[in-house]
């Protein structure tokens, strides 16, 4: 006796391939995918453009601060020079020393309380 089971190929086909290819669904999915990618691209380009303008603004601020720093260094070197120190001392009432007299201590002198 032969206990082999024979399946009819016409019975297998509807079980496996129930889903049919619908071109309308494929076109809709393709169009929606392309549309979403284009929208994503536009937002990314907008973000990159905004970031590049922000970077340009920061570079301009850095250049301005560098110029200001160099001016401050120049002003500091002018203010801290000896000629300006002499002018400041004269303005505060100090006078230039003419002749210096030192106190001479004798060798035989001893200090006591």
N, CA, C and O atoms as a printed pandas DataFrame, in Angstrom:
     atom_number atom_name residue_name chain_id  residue_number  x_coord  y_coord  z_coord
0              1         N          UNK        A               1    0.825   -1.158    0.000
1              2        CA          UNK        A               1    0.000    0.000    0.000
2              3         C          UNK        A               1    0.881    1.238    0.000
3              4         O          UNK        A               1    1.934    1.314    0.634
4              5         N          UNK        A               2    0.408    2.134   -0.705
5              6        CA          UNK        A               2    1.147    3.369   -0.843
6              7         C          UNK        A               2    0.359    4.475   -0.152
7              8         O          UNK        A               2   -0.747    4.828   -0.562
8              9         N          UNK        A               3    0.974    5.023    0.935
9             10        CA          UNK        A               3    0.280    6.054    1.698
10            11         C          UNK        A               3    0.803    7.454    1.343
11            12         O          UNK        A               3    0.946    8.282    2.242
12            13         N          UNK        A               4    1.069    7.725    0.168
13            14        CA          UNK        A               4    1.576    9.028   -0.250
14            15         C          UNK        A               4    0.407    9.971   -0.465
15            16         O          UNK        A               4   -0.644    9.590   -0.980
16            17         N          UNK        A               5    0.615   11.173   -0.067
17            18        CA          UNK        A               5   -0.423   12.182   -0.213
18            19         C          UNK        A               5   -0.073   13.046   -1.408
19            20         O          UNK        A               5    1.033   13.579   -1.497
20            21         N          UNK        A               6   -0.953   13.174   -2.264
21            22        CA          UNK        A               6   -0.741   13.981   -3.451
22            23         C          UNK        A               6   -1.525   15.275   -3.295
23            24         O          UNK        A               6   -2.732   15.251   -3.052
24            25         N          UNK        A               7   -0.846   16.394   -3.435
25            26        CA          UNK        A               7   -1.508   17.685   -3.382
26            27         C          UNK        A               7   -1.653   18.209   -4.793
27            28         O          UNK        A               7   -0.739   18.136   -5.614
28            29         N          UNK        A               8   -2.772   18.712   -5.026
29            30        CA          UNK        A               8   -3.049   19.294   -6.327
30            31         C          UNK        A               8   -2.403   20.684   -6.371
31            32         O          UNK        A               8   -2.674   21.479   -5.471
32            33         N          UNK        A               9   -1.553   21.032   -7.376
33            34        CA          UNK        A               9   -0.935   22.358   -7.437
34            35         C          UNK        A               9   -1.951   23.484   -7.488
35            36         O          UNK        A               9   -1.643   24.594   -7.053
36            37         N          UNK        A              10   -3.108   23.253   -7.984
37            38        CA          UNK        A              10   -4.123   24.307   -8.027
38            39         C          UNK        A              10   -4.628   24.630   -6.623
39            40         O          UNK        A              10   -5.168   25.715   -6.408
40            41         N          UNK        A              11   -4.470   23.725   -5.670
41            42        CA          UNK        A              11   -4.878   24.004   -4.288
42            43         C          UNK        A              11   -3.802   24.804   -3.539
43            44         O          UNK        A              11   -4.132   25.608   -2.667
44            45         N          UNK        A              12   -2.545   24.597   -3.863
45            46        CA          UNK        A              12   -1.448   25.286   -3.179
46            47         C          UNK        A              12   -1.361   26.747   -3.605
47            48         O          UNK        A              12   -1.087   27.611   -2.772
48            49         N          UNK        A              13   -1.579   27.029   -4.831
49            50        CA          UNK        A              13   -1.424   28.371   -5.379
50            51         C          UNK        A              13   -2.295   29.418   -4.667
51            52         O          UNK        A              13   -1.760   30.472   -4.323
52            53         N          UNK        A              14   -3.552   29.212   -4.430
53            54        CA          UNK        A              14   -4.341   30.237   -3.729
54            55         C          UNK        A              14   -3.890   30.436   -2.282
55            56         O          UNK        A              14   -4.054   31.528   -1.738
56            57         N          UNK        A              15   -3.327   29.409   -1.650
57            58        CA          UNK        A              15   -2.882   29.563   -0.270
58            59         C          UNK        A              15   -1.638   30.457   -0.183
59            60         O          UNK        A              15   -1.522   31.266    0.738
60            61         N          UNK        A              16   -0.734   30.318   -1.113
61            62        CA          UNK        A              16    0.517   31.070   -1.063
62            63         C          UNK        A              16    0.347   32.471   -1.626
63            64         O          UNK        A              16    0.813   33.429   -1.010
64            65         N          UNK        A              17   -0.282   32.621   -2.736
65            66        CA          UNK        A              17   -0.357   33.903   -3.432
66            67         C          UNK        A              17   -1.737   34.539   -3.334
67            68         O          UNK        A              17   -2.332   34.866   -4.361
68            69         N          UNK        A              18   -2.250   34.719   -2.148
69            70        CA          UNK        A              18   -3.534   35.362   -1.995
70            71         C          UNK        A              18   -3.428   36.862   -2.267
71            72         O          UNK        A              18   -4.337   37.479   -2.821
72            73         N          UNK        A              19   -2.329   37.410   -1.873
73            74        CA          UNK        A              19   -2.143   38.854   -2.038
74            75         C          UNK        A              19   -1.750   39.127   -3.469
75            76         O          UNK        A              19   -0.806   38.532   -3.987
76            77         N          UNK        A              20   -2.447   39.996   -4.086
77            78        CA          UNK        A              20   -2.148   40.336   -5.467
78            79         C          UNK        A              20   -1.452   41.686   -5.495
79            80         O          UNK        A              20   -1.681   42.529   -4.628
80            81         N          UNK        A              21   -0.624   41.882   -6.469
81            82        CA          UNK        A              21    0.091   43.135   -6.638
82            83         C          UNK        A              21   -0.875   44.168   -7.187
83            84         O          UNK        A              21   -1.445   44.003   -8.265
84            85         N          UNK        A              22   -1.047   45.246   -6.414
85            86        CA          UNK        A              22   -1.938   46.309   -6.833
86            87         C          UNK        A              22   -1.080   47.503   -7.222
87            88         O          UNK        A              22   -0.346   48.026   -6.384
88            89         N          UNK        A              23   -1.152   47.941   -8.455
89            90        CA          UNK        A              23   -0.308   49.025   -8.939
90            91         C          UNK        A              23   -0.682   50.361   -8.303
91            92         O          UNK        A              23    0.187   51.215   -8.130
92            93         N          UNK        A              24   -1.930   50.562   -7.956
93            94        CA          UNK        A              24   -2.343   51.815   -7.314
94            95         C          UNK        A              24   -1.680   51.963   -5.949
95            96         O          UNK        A              24   -1.236   53.051   -5.584
96            97         N          UNK        A              25   -1.614   50.874   -5.204
97            98        CA          UNK        A              25   -0.979   50.918   -3.886
98            99         C          UNK        A              25    0.521   51.167   -4.042
99           100         O          UNK        A              25    1.103   51.935   -3.276
100          101         N          UNK        A              26    1.142   50.531   -5.018
101          102        CA          UNK        A              26    2.574   50.728   -5.243
102          103         C          UNK        A              26    2.858   52.172   -5.643
103          104         O          UNK        A              26    3.822   52.759   -5.151
104          105         N          UNK        A              27    2.054   52.756   -6.514
105          106        CA          UNK        A              27    2.242   54.152   -6.915
106          107         C          UNK        A              27    2.042   55.088   -5.722
107          108         O          UNK        A              27    2.795   56.045   -5.547
108          109         N          UNK        A              28    1.034   54.812   -4.912
109          110        CA          UNK        A              28    0.782   55.645   -3.734
110          111         C          UNK        A              28    1.943   55.567   -2.749
111          112         O          UNK        A              28    2.393   56.595   -2.243
112          113         N          UNK        A              29    2.432   54.360   -2.470
113          114        CA          UNK        A              29    3.561   54.213   -1.543
114          115         C          UNK        A              29    4.822   54.863   -2.098
115          116         O          UNK        A              29    5.566   55.499   -1.350
116          117         N          UNK        A              30    5.072   54.715   -3.377
117          118        CA          UNK        A              30    6.231   55.342   -3.988
118          119         C          UNK        A              30    6.146   56.859   -3.951
119          120         O          UNK        A              30    7.124   57.534   -3.629
120          121         N          UNK        A              31    4.976   57.393   -4.279
121          122        CA          UNK        A              31    4.790   58.844   -4.255
122          123         C          UNK        A              31    4.922   59.404   -2.843
123          124         O          UNK        A              31    5.540   60.449   -2.642
124          125         N          UNK        A              32    4.337   58.705   -1.859
125          126        CA          UNK        A              32    4.438   59.184   -0.475
126          127         C          UNK        A              32    5.879   59.095    0.023
127          128         O          UNK        A              32    6.313   59.966    0.777
128          129         N          UNK        A              33    6.631   58.070   -0.374
129          130        CA          UNK        A              33    8.030   57.959    0.018
130          131         C          UNK        A              33    8.851   59.092   -0.595
131          132         O          UNK        A              33    9.654   59.719    0.097
132          133         N          UNK        A              34    8.660   59.355   -1.866
133          134        CA          UNK        A              34    9.390   60.436   -2.532
134          135         C          UNK        A              34    9.027   61.782   -1.920
135          136         O          UNK        A              34    9.910   62.612   -1.704
136          137         N          UNK        A              35    7.753   62.017   -1.638
137          138        CA          UNK        A              35    7.318   63.277   -1.032
138          139         C          UNK        A              35    7.943   63.463    0.345
139          140         O          UNK        A              35    8.424   64.549    0.668
140          141         N          UNK        A              36    7.937   62.419    1.150
141          142        CA          UNK        A              36    8.509   62.543    2.490
142          143         C          UNK        A              36   10.020   62.776    2.417
143          144         O          UNK        A              36   10.558   63.531    3.228
144          145         N          UNK        A              37   10.714   62.150    1.472
145          146        CA          UNK        A              37   12.153   62.380    1.326
146          147         C          UNK        A              37   12.451   63.799    0.850
147          148         O          UNK        A              37   13.436   64.397    1.284
148          149         N          UNK        A              38   11.620   64.344   -0.031
149          150        CA          UNK        A              38   11.813   65.724   -0.491
150          151         C          UNK        A              38   11.601   66.704    0.665
151          152         O          UNK        A              38   12.363   67.658    0.817
152          153         N          UNK        A              39   10.573   66.473    1.477
153          154        CA          UNK        A              39   10.316   67.343    2.633
154          155         C          UNK        A              39   11.478   67.254    3.613
155          156         O          UNK        A              39   11.932   68.274    4.133
156          157         N          UNK        A              40   11.959   66.049    3.865
157          158        CA          UNK        A              40   13.107   65.871    4.751
158          159         C          UNK        A              40   14.331   66.597    4.206
159          160         O          UNK        A              40   15.066   67.224    4.970
160          161         N          UNK        A              41   14.561   66.523    2.901
161          162        CA          UNK        A              41   15.690   67.205    2.262
162          163         C          UNK        A              41   15.572   68.720    2.419
163          164         O          UNK        A              41   16.562   69.394    2.704
164          165         N          UNK        A              42   14.375   69.253    2.236
165          166        CA          UNK        A              42   14.181   70.705    2.366
166          167         C          UNK        A              42   14.493   71.158    3.787
167          168         O          UNK        A              42   15.156   72.176    3.982
168          169         N          UNK        A              43   14.019   70.412    4.775
169          170        CA          UNK        A              43   14.304   70.777    6.165
170          171         C          UNK        A              43   15.797   70.672    6.475
171          172         O          UNK        A              43   16.334   71.512    7.197
172          173         N          UNK        A              44   16.462   69.674    5.949
173          174        CA          UNK        A              44   17.893   69.537    6.189
174          175         C          UNK        A              44   18.681   70.673    5.539
175          176         O          UNK        A              44   19.619   71.195    6.141
176          177         N          UNK        A              45   18.315   71.058    4.327
177          178        CA          UNK        A              45   18.994   72.168    3.658
178          179         C          UNK        A              45   18.761   73.466    4.428
179          180         O          UNK        A              45   19.671   74.285    4.557
180          181         N          UNK        A              46   17.557   73.654    4.932
181          182        CA          UNK        A              46   17.252   74.838    5.730
182          183         C          UNK        A              46   18.107   74.868    6.997
183          184         O          UNK        A              46   18.632   75.916    7.371
184          185         N          UNK        A              47   18.242   73.736    7.643
185          186        CA          UNK        A              47   19.043   73.665    8.873
186          187         C          UNK        A              47   20.512   73.956    8.577
187          188         O          UNK        A              47   21.156   74.696    9.322
188          189         N          UNK        A              48   21.047   73.384    7.503
189          190        CA          UNK        A              48   22.459   73.606    7.155
190          191         C          UNK        A              48   22.692   75.072    6.806
191          192         O          UNK        A              48   23.717   75.641    7.183
192          193         N          UNK        A              49   21.754   75.688    6.092
193          194        CA          UNK        A              49   21.886   77.100    5.742
194          195         C          UNK        A              49   21.874   77.972    6.990
195          196         O          UNK        A              49   22.678   78.895    7.119
196          197         N          UNK        A              50   20.974   77.681    7.893
197          198        CA          UNK        A              50   20.900   78.445    9.143
198          199         C          UNK        A              50   22.190   78.271    9.947
199          200         O          UNK        A              50   22.692   79.236   10.523
200          201         N          UNK        A              51   22.726   77.061    9.992
201          202        CA          UNK        A              51   23.963   76.810   10.733
202          203         C          UNK        A              51   25.138   77.557   10.094
203          204         O          UNK        A              51   25.998   78.072   10.807
204          205         N          UNK        A              52   25.182   77.619    8.772
205          206        CA          UNK        A              52   26.290   78.318    8.124
206          207         C          UNK        A              52   26.216   79.826    8.390
207          208         O          UNK        A              52   27.246   80.473    8.574
208          209         N          UNK        A              53   25.007   80.383    8.409
209          210        CA          UNK        A              53   24.885   81.813    8.745
210          211         C          UNK        A              53   25.272   82.069   10.201
211          212         O          UNK        A              53   25.882   83.093   10.511
212          213         N          UNK        A              54   24.925   81.160   11.078
213          214        CA          UNK        A              54   25.297   81.302   12.485
214          215         C          UNK        A              54   26.817   81.257   12.630
215          216         O          UNK        A              54   27.395   82.038   13.386
216          217         N          UNK        A              55   27.451   80.357   11.918
217          218        CA          UNK        A              55   28.914   80.258   11.965
218          219         C          UNK        A              55   29.544   81.537   11.431
219          220         O          UNK        A              55   30.525   82.024   11.992
220          221         N          UNK        A              56   28.990   82.087   10.350
221          222        CA          UNK        A              56   29.525   83.333    9.788
222          223         C          UNK        A              56   29.396   84.476   10.796
223          224         O          UNK        A              56   30.309   85.290   10.935
224          225         N          UNK        A              57   28.259   84.535   11.502
225          226        CA          UNK        A              57   28.085   85.575   12.533
226          227         C          UNK        A              57   29.112   85.414   13.651
227          228         O          UNK        A              57   29.691   86.396   14.114
228          229         N          UNK        A              58   29.333   84.180   14.078
229          230        CA          UNK        A              58   30.312   83.941   15.143
230          231         C          UNK        A              58   31.724   84.307   14.689
231          232         O          UNK        A              58   32.504   84.858   15.466
232          233         N          UNK        A              59   32.053   84.002   13.435
233          234        CA          UNK        A              59   33.377   84.368   12.938
234          235         C          UNK        A              59   33.543   85.884   12.893
235          236         O          UNK        A              59   34.626   86.397   13.173
236          237         N          UNK        A              60   32.474   86.605   12.539
237          238        CA          UNK        A              60   32.533   88.064   12.526
238          239         C          UNK        A              60   32.719   88.588   13.948
239          240         O          UNK        A              60   33.502   89.512   14.169
240          241         N          UNK        A              61   32.013   88.009   14.907
241          242        CA          UNK        A              61   32.172   88.426   16.297
242          243         C          UNK        A              61   33.592   88.150   16.790
243          244         O          UNK        A              61   34.166   88.960   17.518
244          245         N          UNK        A              62   34.151   87.027   16.400
245          246        CA          UNK        A              62   35.522   86.705   16.798
246          247         C          UNK        A              62   36.494   87.714   16.219
247          248         O          UNK        A              62   37.413   88.158   16.908
248          249         N          UNK        A              63   36.299   88.083   14.949
249          250        CA          UNK        A              63   37.186   89.078   14.325
250          251         C          UNK        A              63   37.066   90.429   15.027
251          252         O          UNK        A              63   38.075   91.098   15.251
252          253         N          UNK        A              64   35.838   90.841   15.377
253          254        CA          UNK        A              64   35.643   92.107   16.095
254          255         C          UNK        A              64   36.298   92.074   17.471
255          256         O          UNK        A              64   36.939   93.041   17.884
256          257         N          UNK        A              65   36.134   90.964   18.173
257          258        CA          UNK        A              65   36.754   90.842   19.496
258          259         C          UNK        A              65   38.282   90.821   19.400
259          260         O          UNK        A              65   38.964   91.346   20.280
260          261         N          UNK        A              66   38.820   90.223   18.344
261          262        CA          UNK        A              66   40.270   90.220   18.156
262          263         C          UNK        A              66   40.792   91.636   17.923
263          264         O          UNK        A              66   41.830   92.012   18.466
264          265         N          UNK        A              67   40.071   92.428   17.111
265          266        CA          UNK        A              67   40.472   93.825   16.891
266          267         C          UNK        A              67   40.407   94.615   18.194
267          268         O          UNK        A              67   41.307   95.399   18.495
268          269         N          UNK        A              68   39.348   94.409   18.963
269          270        CA          UNK        A              68   39.199   95.115   20.238
270          271         C          UNK        A              68   40.315   94.719   21.206
271          272         O          UNK        A              68   40.838   95.563   21.933
272          273         N          UNK        A              69   40.674   93.448   21.214
273          274        CA          UNK        A              69   41.750   92.974   22.076
274          275         C          UNK        A              69   43.080   93.623   21.705
275          276         O          UNK        A              69   43.849   94.021   22.580
276          277         N          UNK        A              70   43.347   93.725   20.406
277          278        CA          UNK        A              70   44.591   94.371   19.972
278          279         C          UNK        A              70   44.605   95.846   20.356
279          280         O          UNK        A              70   45.644   96.368   20.759
280          281         N          UNK        A              71   43.456   96.529   20.234
281          282        CA          UNK        A              71   43.380   97.935   20.657
282          283         C          UNK        A              71   43.606   98.074   22.159
283          284         O          UNK        A              71   44.294   98.994   22.605
284          285         N          UNK        A              72   43.028   97.163   22.938
285          286        CA          UNK        A              72   43.227   97.205   24.386
286          287         C          UNK        A              72   44.689   96.950   24.755
287          288         O          UNK        A              72   45.215   97.577   25.675
288          289         N          UNK        A              73   45.341   96.039   24.048
289          290        CA          UNK        A              73   46.763   95.810   24.316
290          291         C          UNK        A              73   47.580   97.055   24.018
291          292         O          UNK        A              73   48.484   97.405   24.775
292          293         N          UNK        A              74   47.265   97.721   22.920
293          294        CA          UNK        A              74   47.981   98.948   22.556
294          295         C          UNK        A              74   47.741  100.036   23.598
295          296         O          UNK        A              74   48.681  100.717   24.010
296          297         N          UNK        A              75   46.498  100.206   24.025
297          298        CA          UNK        A              75   46.182  101.208   25.049
298          299         C          UNK        A              75   46.867  100.880   26.376
299          300         O          UNK        A              75   47.350  101.777   27.067
300          301         N          UNK        A              76   46.909   99.607   26.726
301          302        CA          UNK        A              76   47.564   99.211   27.971
302          303         C          UNK        A              76   49.057   99.498   27.918
303          304         O          UNK        A              76   49.638   99.961   28.899
304          305         N          UNK        A              77   49.678   99.226   26.780
305          306        CA          UNK        A              77   51.116   99.503   26.681
306          307         C          UNK        A              77   51.385  101.003   26.731
307          308         O          UNK        A              77   52.413  101.428   27.259
308          309         N          UNK        A              78   50.472  101.810   26.187
309          310        CA          UNK        A              78   50.644  103.263   26.276
310          311         C          UNK        A              78   50.443  103.768   27.702
311          312         O          UNK        A              78   51.174  104.650   28.153
312          313         N          UNK        A              79   49.480  103.228   28.400
313          314        CA          UNK        A              79   49.177  103.674   29.758
314          315         C          UNK        A              79   50.262  103.229   30.726
315          316         O          UNK        A              79   50.596  103.960   31.658
316          317         N          UNK        A              80   50.808  102.056   30.521
317          318        CA          UNK        A              80   51.780  101.545   31.486
318          319         C          UNK        A              80   53.218  101.946   31.147
319          320         O          UNK        A              80   54.155  101.379   31.709
320          321         N          UNK        A              81   53.408  102.883   30.267
321          322        CA          UNK        A              81   54.769  103.328   29.949
322          323         C          UNK        A              81   55.280  104.270   31.041
323          324         O          UNK        A              81   54.494  104.784   31.838
324          325         N          UNK        A              82   56.599  104.497   31.078
325          326        CA          UNK        A              82   57.212  105.330   32.114
326          327         C          UNK        A              82   56.832  106.804   31.977
327          328         O          UNK        A              82   56.694  107.494   32.987
328          329         N          UNK        A              83   56.663  107.292   30.770
329          330        CA          UNK        A              83   56.304  108.704   30.605
330          331         C          UNK        A              83   54.924  108.985   31.210
331          332         O          UNK        A              83   54.726  110.020   31.845
332          333         N          UNK        A              84   53.984  108.077   31.016
333          334        CA          UNK        A              84   52.667  108.306   31.618
334          335         C          UNK        A              84   52.728  108.146   33.137
335          336         O          UNK        A              84   51.950  108.771   33.858
336          337         N          UNK        A              85   53.644  107.314   33.622
337          338        CA          UNK        A              85   53.814  107.159   35.068
338          339         C          UNK        A              85   54.333  108.458   35.680
339          340         O          UNK        A              85   53.870  108.879   36.740
340          341         N          UNK        A              86   55.291  109.085   35.013
341          342        CA          UNK        A              86   55.812  110.366   35.509
342          343         C          UNK        A              86   54.726  111.431   35.524
343          344         O          UNK        A              86   54.626  112.205   36.476
344          345         N          UNK        A              87   53.910  111.474   34.473
345          346        CA          UNK        A              87   52.818  112.454   34.431
346          347         C          UNK        A              87   51.813  112.208   35.548
347          348         O          UNK        A              87   51.298  113.155   36.143
348          349         N          UNK        A              88   51.536  110.956   35.831
349          350        CA          UNK        A              88   50.601  110.624   36.907
350          351         C          UNK        A              88   51.163  111.034   38.264
351          352         O          UNK        A              88   50.424  111.556   39.099
352          353         N          UNK        A              89   52.441  110.813   38.498
353          354        CA          UNK        A              89   53.054  111.185   39.773
354          355         C          UNK        A              89   53.080  112.697   39.963
355          356         O          UNK        A              89   52.843  113.184   41.068
356          357         N          UNK        A              90   53.365  113.447   38.898
357          358        CA          UNK        A              90   53.362  114.918   38.993
358          359         C          UNK        A              90   51.939  115.396   39.265
359          360         O          UNK        A              90   51.743  116.327   40.047
360          361         N          UNK        A              91   50.954  114.782   38.640
361          362        CA          UNK        A              91   49.569  115.190   38.860
362          363         C          UNK        A              91   49.131  114.924   40.299
363          364         O          UNK        A              91   48.259  115.625   40.813
364          365         N          UNK        A              92   49.713  113.933   40.952
365          366        CA          UNK        A              92   49.346  113.621   42.337
366          367         C          UNK        A              92   50.162  114.432   43.345
367          368         O          UNK        A              92   49.933  114.320   44.549
368          369         N          UNK        A              93   51.092  115.230   42.880
369          370        CA          UNK        A              93   51.809  116.103   43.796
370          371         C          UNK        A              93   53.194  115.633   44.173
371          372         O          UNK        A              93   53.823  116.248   45.034
372          373         N          UNK        A              94   53.688  114.599   43.586
373          374        CA          UNK        A              94   55.050  114.158   43.873
374          375         C          UNK        A              94   56.025  115.042   43.110
375          376         O          UNK        A              94   55.703  115.574   42.048
376          377         N          UNK        A              95   57.235  115.192   43.673
377          378        CA          UNK        A              95   58.268  116.012   43.028
378          379         C          UNK        A              95   59.475  115.160   42.722
379          380         O          UNK        A              95   59.705  114.127   43.351
380          381         N          UNK        A              96   60.245  115.608   41.741
381          382        CA          UNK        A              96   61.449  114.907   41.351
382          383         C          UNK        A              96   62.546  115.207   42.390
383          384         O          UNK        A              96   62.698  116.334   42.860
384          385         N          UNK        A              97   63.285  114.171   42.720
385          386        CA          UNK        A              97   64.338  114.323   43.715
386          387         C          UNK        A              97   65.539  114.988   43.053
387          388         O          UNK        A              97   65.995  114.585   41.983
388          389         N          UNK        A              98   66.042  116.042   43.746
389          390        CA          UNK        A              98   67.194  116.764   43.210
390          391         C          UNK        A              98   68.511  116.199   43.708
391          392         O          UNK        A              98   69.286  115.650   42.925
392          393         N          UNK        A              99   68.773  116.327   44.993
393          394        CA          UNK        A              99   70.031  115.883   45.564
394          395         C          UNK        A              99   69.718  115.020   46.769
395          396         O          UNK        A              99   68.836  115.340   47.565
396          397         N          UNK        A             100   70.438  113.937   46.894
397          398        CA          UNK        A             100   70.183  112.979   47.968
398          399         C          UNK        A             100   71.246  113.152   49.040
399          400         O          UNK        A             100   72.439  113.180   48.735
400          401         N          UNK        A             101   70.818  113.271   50.306
401          402        CA          UNK        A             101   71.724  113.350   51.451
402          403         C          UNK        A             101   71.499  112.113   52.306
403          404         O          UNK        A             101   70.380  111.817   52.725
404          405         N          UNK        A             102   72.573  111.412   52.549
405          406        CA          UNK        A             102   72.489  110.208   53.366
406          407         C          UNK        A             102   72.926  110.530   54.789
407          408         O          UNK        A             102   73.773  111.398   54.999
408          409         N          UNK        A             103   72.362  109.848   55.748
409          410        CA          UNK        A             103   72.768  109.997   57.142
410          411         C          UNK        A             103   73.961  109.088   57.363
411          412         O          UNK        A             103   73.929  107.895   57.058
412          413         N          UNK        A             104   74.993  109.672   57.890
413          414        CA          UNK        A             104   76.178  108.870   58.127
414          415         C          UNK        A             104   76.218  108.477   59.595
415          416         O          UNK        A             104   76.119  109.313   60.493
416          417         N          UNK        A             105   76.363  107.208   59.801
417          418        CA          UNK        A             105   76.419  106.664   61.148
418          419         C          UNK        A             105   77.889  106.422   61.489
419          420         O          UNK        A             105   78.623  105.799   60.722
420          421         N          UNK        A             106   78.303  106.926   62.651
421          422        CA          UNK        A             106   79.670  106.710   63.080
422          423         C          UNK        A             106   79.838  105.306   63.627
423          424         O          UNK        A             106   78.895  104.699   64.133
424          425         N          UNK        A             107   81.071  104.799   63.515
425          426        CA          UNK        A             107   81.302  103.452   63.973
426          427         C          UNK        A             107   81.261  103.338   65.491
427          428         O          UNK        A             107   81.001  102.261   66.027
428          429         N          UNK        A             108   81.510  104.415   66.168
429          430        CA          UNK        A             108   81.520  104.356   67.634
430          431         C          UNK        A             108   80.122  104.517   68.204
431          432         O          UNK        A             108   79.949  104.368   69.414
432          433         N          UNK        A             109   79.132  104.810   67.403
433          434        CA          UNK        A             109   77.776  105.039   67.921
434          435         C          UNK        A             109   77.101  103.691   68.168
435          436         O          UNK        A             109   77.194  102.761   67.367
436          437         N          UNK        A             110   76.418  103.628   69.310
437          438        CA          UNK        A             110   75.662  102.430   69.687
438          439         C          UNK        A             110   74.252  102.860   70.003
439          440         O          UNK        A             110   74.031  103.899   70.625
440          441         N          UNK        A             111   73.325  102.079   69.583
441          442        CA          UNK        A             111   71.910  102.396   69.812
442          443         C          UNK        A             111   71.460  101.725   71.095
443          444         O          UNK        A             111   71.664  100.528   71.293
444          445         N          UNK        A             112   70.845  102.516   71.965
445          446        CA          UNK        A             112   70.272  101.985   73.196
446          447         C          UNK        A             112   68.895  102.544   73.404
447          448         O          UNK        A             112   68.500  103.523   72.771
448          449         N          UNK        A             113   68.186  101.929   74.273
449          450        CA          UNK        A             113   66.860  102.425   74.596
450          451         C          UNK        A             113   66.882  103.433   75.695
451          452         O          UNK        A             113   65.833  103.948   76.082
